Amino acid sequence: MAAGQLTGKLAGALAGLNRGDRDVVLLSVLGDLSHAEVAAALGVPAGTVASRLNRARKQLRKALGDVNPLEEIHG
């Protein structure tokens, strides 16, 4: 699936995430921040960032038919 085809589906899938998970995804992937930087920005432990990102990736893959949109964006 081309990145352009993912745009609408990805937007919908991101909207389906809870706010904390979505914030972590956006800061990590689009903001290109490290877990430590995301943790500092959100005022949460780095472990929380890792667990939120893992949960969000699973939800996004499921919503997009087992495509990892985070790899598609940076791939």
N, CA, C and O atoms as CSV, one atom per row, in Angstrom:
chain,resi,resn,atom,element,x,y,z
A,1,MET,N,N,0.847,-1.175,0.000
A,1,MET,CA,C,0.000,0.000,0.000
A,1,MET,C,C,0.891,1.237,0.000
A,1,MET,O,O,1.801,1.353,0.821
A,2,ALA,N,N,0.636,2.134,-0.896
A,2,ALA,CA,C,1.425,3.363,-0.989
A,2,ALA,C,C,1.074,4.309,0.150
A,2,ALA,O,O,-0.036,4.285,0.681
A,3,ALA,N,N,2.033,5.132,0.507
A,3,ALA,CA,C,1.824,6.076,1.610
A,3,ALA,C,C,0.626,6.982,1.347
A,3,ALA,O,O,-0.110,7.313,2.277
A,4,GLY,N,N,0.422,7.384,0.102
A,4,GLY,CA,C,-0.706,8.244,-0.233
A,4,GLY,C,C,-2.045,7.585,0.040
A,4,GLY,O,O,-3.005,8.256,0.419
A,5,GLN,N,N,-2.116,6.267,-0.150
A,5,GLN,CA,C,-3.351,5.543,0.112
A,5,GLN,C,C,-3.636,5.441,1.607
A,5,GLN,O,O,-4.787,5.276,2.010
A,6,LEU,N,N,-2.606,5.537,2.418
A,6,LEU,CA,C,-2.774,5.425,3.860
A,6,LEU,C,C,-3.280,6.705,4.506
A,6,LEU,O,O,-3.787,6.669,5.627
A,7,THR,N,N,-3.155,7.814,3.835
A,7,THR,CA,C,-3.428,9.111,4.452
A,7,THR,C,C,-4.792,9.182,5.122
A,7,THR,O,O,-4.872,9.481,6.314
A,8,GLY,N,N,-5.851,8.918,4.397
A,8,GLY,CA,C,-7.195,9.001,4.963
A,8,GLY,C,C,-7.428,7.956,6.033
A,8,GLY,O,O,-7.982,8.253,7.091
A,9,LYS,N,N,-7.004,6.726,5.758
A,9,LYS,CA,C,-7.167,5.653,6.736
A,9,LYS,C,C,-6.343,5.926,7.982
A,9,LYS,O,O,-6.794,5.670,9.098
A,10,LEU,N,N,-5.154,6.437,7.797
A,10,LEU,CA,C,-4.288,6.735,8.929
A,10,LEU,C,C,-4.889,7.836,9.793
A,10,LEU,O,O,-4.863,7.746,11.020
A,11,ALA,N,N,-5.426,8.865,9.165
A,11,ALA,CA,C,-6.057,9.948,9.923
A,11,ALA,C,C,-7.202,9.417,10.768
A,11,ALA,O,O,-7.346,9.790,11.932
A,12,GLY,N,N,-8.009,8.554,10.191
A,12,GLY,CA,C,-9.115,7.957,10.928
A,12,GLY,C,C,-8.631,7.072,12.058
A,12,GLY,O,O,-9.189,7.092,13.155
A,13,ALA,N,N,-7.582,6.286,11.787
A,13,ALA,CA,C,-7.028,5.402,12.810
A,13,ALA,C,C,-6.414,6.204,13.952
A,13,ALA,O,O,-6.568,5.844,15.118
A,14,LEU,N,N,-5.724,7.280,13.624
A,14,LEU,CA,C,-5.156,8.140,14.663
A,14,LEU,C,C,-6.253,8.774,15.511
A,14,LEU,O,O,-6.117,8.887,16.729
A,15,ALA,N,N,-7.328,9.180,14.868
A,15,ALA,CA,C,-8.437,9.776,15.601
A,15,ALA,C,C,-9.071,8.776,16.561
A,15,ALA,O,O,-9.657,9.166,17.571
A,16,GLY,N,N,-8.954,7.486,16.246
A,16,GLY,CA,C,-9.514,6.447,17.091
A,16,GLY,C,C,-8.681,6.119,18.323
A,16,GLY,O,O,-9.147,5.418,19.221
A,17,LEU,N,N,-7.450,6.624,18.366
A,17,LEU,CA,C,-6.595,6.382,19.532
A,17,LEU,C,C,-7.014,7.294,20.682
A,17,LEU,O,O,-7.580,8.366,20.466
A,18,ASN,N,N,-6.728,6.850,21.915
A,18,ASN,CA,C,-6.976,7.773,23.019
A,18,ASN,C,C,-5.924,8.887,22.940
A,18,ASN,O,O,-4.890,8.742,22.288
A,19,ARG,N,N,-6.211,9.976,23.607
A,19,ARG,CA,C,-5.371,11.176,23.469
A,19,ARG,C,C,-3.918,10.927,23.847
A,19,ARG,O,O,-3.013,11.378,23.144
A,20,GLY,N,N,-3.678,10.215,24.946
A,20,GLY,CA,C,-2.312,9.963,25.383
A,20,GLY,C,C,-1.516,9.170,24.366
A,20,GLY,O,O,-0.359,9.487,24.090
A,21,ASP,N,N,-2.139,8.132,23.804
A,21,ASP,CA,C,-1.467,7.318,22.790
A,21,ASP,C,C,-1.210,8.129,21.530
A,21,ASP,O,O,-0.132,8.056,20.939
A,22,ARG,N,N,-2.208,8.902,21.125
A,22,ARG,CA,C,-2.073,9.723,19.915
A,22,ARG,C,C,-0.962,10.759,20.082
A,22,ARG,O,O,-0.177,10.983,19.161
A,23,ASP,N,N,-0.897,11.389,21.254
A,23,ASP,CA,C,0.157,12.378,21.501
A,23,ASP,C,C,1.543,11.757,21.381
A,23,ASP,O,O,2.454,12.349,20.803
A,24,VAL,N,N,1.691,10.557,21.936
A,24,VAL,CA,C,2.985,9.871,21.870
A,24,VAL,C,C,3.346,9.554,20.422
A,24,VAL,O,O,4.485,9.764,20.006
A,25,VAL,N,N,2.391,9.053,19.662
A,25,VAL,CA,C,2.656,8.734,18.249
A,25,VAL,C,C,3.066,9.992,17.486
A,25,VAL,O,O,4.064,9.988,16.765
A,26,LEU,N,N,2.310,11.044,17.646
A,26,LEU,CA,C,2.604,12.261,16.885
A,26,LEU,C,C,3.958,12.860,17.251
A,26,LEU,O,O,4.715,13.277,16.374
A,27,LEU,N,N,4.260,12.901,18.538
A,27,LEU,CA,C,5.554,13.453,18.954
A,27,LEU,C,C,6.710,12.554,18.542
A,27,LEU,O,O,7.764,13.041,18.132
A,28,SER,N,N,6.517,11.244,18.650
A,28,SER,CA,C,7.585,10.297,18.312
A,28,SER,C,C,7.854,10.247,16.817
A,28,SER,O,O,8.994,10.354,16.365
A,29,VAL,N,N,6.777,10.080,16.064
A,29,VAL,CA,C,6.932,9.832,14.628
A,29,VAL,C,C,7.028,11.130,13.833
A,29,VAL,O,O,7.977,11.328,13.075
A,30,LEU,N,N,6.065,11.994,14.003
A,30,LEU,CA,C,6.075,13.233,13.217
A,30,LEU,C,C,7.035,14.258,13.791
A,30,LEU,O,O,7.668,15.011,13.050
A,31,GLY,N,N,7.144,14.285,15.123
A,31,GLY,CA,C,8.067,15.210,15.771
A,31,GLY,C,C,9.486,14.699,15.822
A,31,GLY,O,O,10.414,15.445,16.135
A,32,ASP,N,N,9.658,13.394,15.507
A,32,ASP,CA,C,10.968,12.747,15.500
A,32,ASP,C,C,11.691,12.910,16.842
A,32,ASP,O,O,12.901,13.129,16.891
A,33,LEU,N,N,10.910,12.796,17.939
A,33,LEU,CA,C,11.485,12.910,19.271
A,33,LEU,C,C,11.798,11.536,19.838
A,33,LEU,O,O,11.137,10.554,19.500
A,34,SER,N,N,12.802,11.468,20.695
A,34,SER,CA,C,13.140,10.220,21.386
A,34,SER,C,C,12.112,9.960,22.477
A,34,SER,O,O,11.318,10.838,22.816
A,35,HIS,N,N,12.132,8.744,23.027
A,35,HIS,CA,C,11.220,8.429,24.135
A,35,HIS,C,C,11.439,9.397,25.292
A,35,HIS,O,O,10.478,9.857,25.908
A,36,ALA,N,N,12.689,9.704,25.587
A,36,ALA,CA,C,13.007,10.624,26.687
A,36,ALA,C,C,12.455,12.020,26.410
A,36,ALA,O,O,11.929,12.671,27.312
A,37,GLU,N,N,12.573,12.476,25.175
A,37,GLU,CA,C,12.055,13.805,24.812
A,37,GLU,C,C,10.533,13.854,24.872
A,37,GLU,O,O,9.953,14.841,25.325
A,38,VAL,N,N,9.890,12.777,24.409
A,38,VAL,CA,C,8.429,12.710,24.476
A,38,VAL,C,C,7.989,12.691,25.934
A,38,VAL,O,O,7.037,13.376,26.311
A,39,ALA,N,N,8.683,11.905,26.751
A,39,ALA,CA,C,8.358,11.818,28.178
A,39,ALA,C,C,8.447,13.193,28.838
A,39,ALA,O,O,7.569,13.577,29.611
A,40,ALA,N,N,9.504,13.923,28.530
A,40,ALA,CA,C,9.678,15.259,29.102
A,40,ALA,C,C,8.577,16.206,28.619
A,40,ALA,O,O,8.052,16.997,29.402
A,41,ALA,N,N,8.232,16.129,27.352
A,41,ALA,CA,C,7.207,17.011,26.791
A,41,ALA,C,C,5.834,16.743,27.406
A,41,ALA,O,O,5.051,17.668,27.624
A,42,LEU,N,N,5.552,15.468,27.683
A,42,LEU,CA,C,4.238,15.108,28.206
A,42,LEU,C,C,4.203,15.003,29.728
A,42,LEU,O,O,3.131,14.884,30.320
A,43,GLY,N,N,5.372,15.048,30.357
A,43,GLY,CA,C,5.428,14.947,31.812
A,43,GLY,C,C,5.089,13.562,32.334
A,43,GLY,O,O,4.476,13.417,33.391
A,44,VAL,N,N,5.498,12.533,31.575
A,44,VAL,CA,C,5.256,11.148,31.980
A,44,VAL,C,C,6.582,10.397,31.947
A,44,VAL,O,O,7.532,10.857,31.312
A,45,PRO,N,N,6.666,9.238,32.627
A,45,PRO,CA,C,7.897,8.443,32.573
A,45,PRO,C,C,8.153,7.883,31.170
A,45,PRO,O,O,7.219,7.683,30.393
A,46,ALA,N,N,9.421,7.635,30.858
A,46,ALA,CA,C,9.789,7.080,29.546
A,46,ALA,C,C,9.143,5.718,29.325
A,46,ALA,O,O,8.799,5.378,28.193
A,47,GLY,N,N,8.975,4.940,30.377
A,47,GLY,CA,C,8.312,3.643,30.254
A,47,GLY,C,C,6.865,3.782,29.802
A,47,GLY,O,O,6.351,2.938,29.067
A,48,THR,N,N,6.220,4.837,30.240
A,48,THR,CA,C,4.841,5.102,29.815
A,48,THR,C,C,4.808,5.425,28.327
A,48,THR,O,O,3.898,5.003,27.614
A,49,VAL,N,N,5.789,6.163,27.868
A,49,VAL,CA,C,5.884,6.483,26.436
A,49,VAL,C,C,6.026,5.196,25.634
A,49,VAL,O,O,5.341,5.015,24.627
A,50,ALA,N,N,6.904,4.305,26.069
A,50,ALA,CA,C,7.135,3.051,25.356
A,50,ALA,C,C,5.862,2.207,25.308
A,50,ALA,O,O,5.526,1.655,24.260
A,51,SER,N,N,5.151,2.101,26.434
A,51,SER,CA,C,3.946,1.274,26.449
A,51,SER,C,C,2.832,1.903,25.610
A,51,SER,O,O,2.090,1.190,24.934
A,52,ARG,N,N,2.710,3.223,25.648
A,52,ARG,CA,C,1.692,3.895,24.824
A,52,ARG,C,C,1.996,3.724,23.341
A,52,ARG,O,O,1.088,3.486,22.543
A,53,LEU,N,N,3.261,3.842,22.971
A,53,LEU,CA,C,3.633,3.694,21.575
A,53,LEU,C,C,3.385,2.267,21.093
A,53,LEU,O,O,2.904,2.059,19.979
A,54,ASN,N,N,3.712,1.295,21.924
A,54,ASN,CA,C,3.474,-0.103,21.567
A,54,ASN,C,C,1.978,-0.361,21.379
A,54,ASN,O,O,1.572,-0.985,20.399
A,55,ARG,N,N,1.164,0.117,22.316
A,55,ARG,CA,C,-0.286,-0.066,22.224
A,55,ARG,C,C,-0.833,0.631,20.978
A,55,ARG,O,O,-1.669,0.070,20.270
A,56,ALA,N,N,-0.371,1.828,20.715
A,56,ALA,CA,C,-0.847,2.574,19.545
A,56,ALA,C,C,-0.478,1.869,18.248
A,56,ALA,O,O,-1.292,1.804,17.327
A,57,ARG,N,N,0.731,1.344,18.164
A,57,ARG,CA,C,1.147,0.615,16.951
A,57,ARG,C,C,0.229,-0.574,16.696
A,57,ARG,O,O,-0.182,-0.814,15.561
A,58,LYS,N,N,-0.094,-1.318,17.755
A,58,LYS,CA,C,-0.989,-2.469,17.596
A,58,LYS,C,C,-2.360,-2.029,17.103
A,58,LYS,O,O,-2.929,-2.652,16.206
A,59,GLN,N,N,-2.888,-0.960,17.684
A,59,GLN,CA,C,-4.208,-0.469,17.285
A,59,GLN,C,C,-4.190,0.056,15.853
A,59,GLN,O,O,-5.131,-0.169,15.092
A,60,LEU,N,N,-3.126,0.751,15.490
A,60,LEU,CA,C,-3.031,1.279,14.129
A,60,LEU,C,C,-2.898,0.161,13.108
A,60,LEU,O,O,-3.528,0.206,12.051
A,61,ARG,N,N,-2.078,-0.846,13.416
A,61,ARG,CA,C,-1.953,-1.995,12.504
A,61,ARG,C,C,-3.301,-2.655,12.285
A,61,ARG,O,O,-3.673,-2.958,11.152
A,62,LYS,N,N,-4.032,-2.878,13.366
A,62,LYS,CA,C,-5.336,-3.522,13.272
A,62,LYS,C,C,-6.290,-2.676,12.427
A,62,LYS,O,O,-6.991,-3.207,11.566
A,63,ALA,N,N,-6.319,-1.389,12.666
A,63,ALA,CA,C,-7.218,-0.492,11.932
A,63,ALA,C,C,-6.862,-0.399,10.450
A,63,ALA,O,O,-7.726,-0.135,9.614
A,64,LEU,N,N,-5.589,-0.615,10.129
A,64,LEU,CA,C,-5.127,-0.461,8.740
A,64,LEU,C,C,-4.873,-1.788,8.046
A,64,LEU,O,O,-4.255,-1.820,6.982
A,65,GLY,N,N,-5.339,-2.881,8.628
A,65,GLY,CA,C,-5.184,-4.180,7.972
A,65,GLY,C,C,-3.776,-4.714,8.022
A,65,GLY,O,O,-3.243,-5.152,7.002
A,66,ASP,N,N,-3.165,-4.688,9.181
A,66,ASP,CA,C,-1.825,-5.220,9.421
A,66,ASP,C,C,-0.713,-4.490,8.672
A,66,ASP,O,O,0.357,-5.055,8.447
A,67,VAL,N,N,-0.955,-3.258,8.291
A,67,VAL,CA,C,0.081,-2.400,7.731
A,67,VAL,C,C,0.619,-1.563,8.875
A,67,VAL,O,O,-0.161,-1.010,9.651
A,68,ASN,N,N,1.935,-1.456,8.996
A,68,ASN,CA,C,2.512,-0.623,10.045
A,68,ASN,C,C,2.717,0.778,9.478
A,68,ASN,O,O,3.687,1.013,8.757
A,69,PRO,N,N,1.827,1.706,9.791
A,69,PRO,CA,C,1.915,3.040,9.206
A,69,PRO,C,C,3.153,3.804,9.674
A,69,PRO,O,O,3.624,4.712,8.989
A,70,LEU,N,N,3.672,3.435,10.830
A,70,LEU,CA,C,4.856,4.134,11.336
A,70,LEU,C,C,6.064,3.776,10.495
A,70,LEU,O,O,6.955,4.607,10.318
A,71,GLU,N,N,6.117,2.558,9.971
A,71,GLU,CA,C,7.198,2.196,9.061
A,71,GLU,C,C,6.980,2.813,7.684
A,71,GLU,O,O,7.939,3.210,7.022
A,72,GLU,N,N,5.725,2.895,7.251
A,72,GLU,CA,C,5.415,3.492,5.954
A,72,GLU,C,C,5.819,4.959,5.903
A,72,GLU,O,O,6.288,5.441,4.872
A,73,ILE,N,N,5.637,5.672,7.018
A,73,ILE,CA,C,5.962,7.093,7.045
A,73,ILE,C,C,7.468,7.291,6.956
A,73,ILE,O,O,7.939,8.143,6.203
A,74,HIS,N,N,8.228,6.508,7.722
A,74,HIS,CA,C,9.677,6.675,7.738
A,74,HIS,C,C,10.394,5.746,6.783
A,74,HIS,O,O,11.600,5.891,6.581
A,75,GLY,N,N,9.685,4.791,6.185
A,75,GLY,CA,C,10.312,3.793,5.323
A,75,GLY,C,C,10.807,4.348,4.092
A,75,GLY,O,O,11.361,3.623,3.266
